[in-house]
Amino acid sequence: MNIIIIEDEKPAARLLQRKIEKLELQVNTLLHSVEESISWFQNNSHPDLIFLDIQLSDGLSFEIFEQINIKSAVIFTTAYDEYALRAFKLNSIDYLLKPIDEEELATAISKFKNQFQQHNINSLDFEAIKRMLVNPVSKEYRKRFSVKIGQQLKVIDVAEIECFYSENKGTYIHTLDNRDYLIDSSLEVVESELNPKDFFRINRKFIIPMQSVKEIQVYSNSRLKISLPTYKGDEVIVARERVSDFKEWLG
C-alpha cells in the first residue's frame, strides 16, 4: 500500500508517520505545502491513501485538488470544529481529530482496507467541504454549565472556569475560587461546546481558557508547562504535538 502524508508541521507529520508504521504500513512520502504537493503529484504516481491536513503553510490543501485530478482515498487529519468534521465524515474515508489517537488511526486504516480499496477520489465532494470551511454554520457556544450538588443545581458561568480536566473516567470543572465539580459530559463533548477562541485542549486530560494561563515554562521533550491560578493537581502540560497550535491560539 502506497501512503503519503500532507502536513505542514514537520514534527506532527513525523509523529503520524511513526504511528502508521507501528501498524506495519509504510509511509512513502511526507509533503508539507500546497506548492510542494502539486509538484509531487505532477511527477509521481498517485498513492492509495493520503493523510491530509486542511490548513497548510501556504493555503488550504483543497487548492491541490483544484489543480490535480487526485485518484487517491483520503483520511483527513484536522483540528476543525464539528461542522467541518461532519462534512468530512460524510464525504471521506474518515477523519482524525488532532492530537491523533492511535486506536482511531487503526480503525480508520482498517475501514479503508476493508471497504474502500477501490475507492475513487472523484466521488468526494471537496467543493462542499470547502464551502463549509469557508462559510461555517453559525454556532452558539456554551456560556454556562449546570452541576448537581446534592439535590441542588449550581450554574457556573464560563468566566468562572479555570480549567476542565478528566480524572478516573470522570470530567470535572475547576473554578477560579479553587473548587471542583463533576459534570456528566466527556471532555470531547465539552470541547465541542466551547468557543475555540477562548478555550484550548492542551492534551487528552485538560482544556484551559485563555484567562487561566498564568505562566508558561519550557518543559521536557519540546512540551510546555502551564501554571494555573489555583489548580494544584497533576501537572498541566501542553502535549508536544499541540505546542505549535497552542502558540498560535495564544496569538
N, C-alpha and C positions, 0 to 999 in steps of 0.2 A: 504494500500500500504506500503510495506516494503522498506525503503530508507536508504542507508548508504552514508557517505561522506569519501573519502580518500584524505586527505590534510595534508601535513607535518607541516604547520604553524597553530598551535592550535587556535590563535585568529581569523585567517581567516576562519577556519573550524567552529568555534562557530558563527561567523557572518553569514556565509552561512546558518547554521542551523536555526538561528533566522529568516532569510529571507524566508526560505522554510516553517517554521512553521507559519509565518504570512499568508501563503496561505492555512492554515488549513490542513497541511500534517504533518506527524510525522517522524522525523529522528530518526532511532533506534540506530545507531552506528556511532561513529567517529573513523576513523583509521588514523594513522599518518606516517606509513612507509611501505616499501615493506615487510619486515620481519613480522611485526605485521599483515598486511593484509593477507599474505599467511597462517599464523597460524589461523587467524579468519575464513577464507574460508574453511579450512580443518575441522573445528569443528562446523560450523553453516550452516543453510540453506541459499542458495543464495538469495539476495534481489531481488525485482522487478526492482529497479533502483539504479545505482551508480553515484554519482557525483565524477568525477575522475580528480585529478590534475596529471600532467605529471611528473614533476621533484619532487621526494620525497627526504627526507634527506639521504636515503641510496641507491638511484638509481632511474632509470626510472620505472614508475608504470607498464610498459609493462612486466617487469620481473614477476609480479604477474600472468599474463595470460600465461606465458611460463610454469608455474608450476601447475596452476589450470585451469580446464576447466570451465570458468565462464559462467553462463547461465543467465546473467542479462543484461538489457539495460543500456547504458552508455550515460551520458551527460558530456562532457569534460569541465573542468574549467582550463583555461590556459592563459599564457601571451606570448605564442609563436607568431612568425610573420605570415604573411598572407599565406605563403606556407603551413605551418603546419595546419593553420586554414582551408585552402581549402581542405586538406585531411580529416580533422575532419568532415567537412560539408558533404562530400561525403560518409563517412564511419561510421557515428554515428547518434544517435538521434539528437544531436545538440551540439554546443559548446558555452561556455560563456566566454567572454574575461574579465579578471580581470582589474579593480575592477568591480564586478558583478552588473549589473543594475537590479533592481527589476522587471521592466517591461519585460526585456528579459528573466529573470528567469521564470516569469509566463508564457510567451509564450512557452518556452522550455518544461515546465511541461505539458502545455495544448497539445502540439504536441505529447508528449509521451502518454498522456491519450487517445487522440483521434485516433492515428494511430498505435501505437506500443506496446500496452499492451501485445500482444502475440509475441513480437519480440524476436528472439533468438540471443544471442551474437555471436554465431559461424559464422554468416553471416558478421560480421565486420572484415575487413582486417587489423588486428593490425600490421601485419608484414609490410604492405605497408606504414602505418602511421609511424611506427618506422624507416623504411628506409628513409623516407622523413625528419624525425627529425635528423637522424644521417648524412645524405647527402643532406642537403637542396639545392634547386635550387639557383644558383648564382644570386644575385640581385644587381642592380645598384641603389644606394640611391641618393636622390636629393642633388645637390651641390649648387643650387641657386634657387631663386624664382623670378618670374616676377610680378610686381604690376603695376596697372594702376593709373597714376596721371594726371588727366585731359585727354588730348589727347596723352599723352606720356606714355611710359613704362619704368619702372625703374627695373633694375636687382639687386637683393640683394643676395650676397653670404652668405652661411650658417654660415661662420665665423663671419659675422657682426650681427648675430641674438642673442639677449639677451633672448628672450622667444617668444613663441606663446601663445595667450590667446583667449578665447571666451568671447563675451560681447554682450548683446542684439541681440542674434541669429546671430552675425557676428563673423568671425575669423580674428584675427589680428596678424601681426608680430610687435614686439617691438625690435628696433635695439639698438646697443650699443651706438649710438650717440643720444639716447633718442627720437626717432621718432616712430610713429605708422602708420602702413599701413594695410588697409583692403584687404583681399585676398578672392578668390572665393571658396576655398576648406573648408570642415568641418575639425574640429580638428581631427576627426577619420581618415580622408583621409591623412592629414598631418602626423599623427603619423606613418602610414603605409609606408610613403615615406622617412622617416628619418632613419639614421643609429642608431640602438638602443644602440650602444656603446657610442654614442655622445649625444643623446637626450633621455629624460625620461619624461613620462607623470605622473606627481605627483598627479593629481586629474582630475576631469572632466573639469576643466577650463584651466589648464596650462600644457604646455610642455616646459621643460627647457633644455638647453645644459649644459654639464659639466663645460664649461668655465665661465658660469654665476653664479655659486654657490659661492657667496662672503662670506656668513656667515650662519651657521646653528644653530638654537636655539631650545631647547626643548619647546614644546607648549602643550596646554591642551589636555586631552583625548588621551595621548600617540602619539600625532602628532608632526611634526617638522615644524618650520617656516624658510623659506629661504629668505635671503636678496640678492636682485639682484643689480647690479651696478647702474642702473638709473631708473628702473621701480618703479613708486610711486602710482600705482593703488591699487586694492584690495590686501589684504594680500596673500602672496604666501605660501600656506600650503600644506605639504605632507599629503595626506589622511592616516588615521590610518592603513588601510588595505594595503597600498603601502609602509609603512615605511621600512619593512624588505627588500623588493625588492630594494628600493632606496639605502639603506645602502650597499647592495651587488653591486649595479651598481656603486656606488662611489668607491668601492674597499677598 
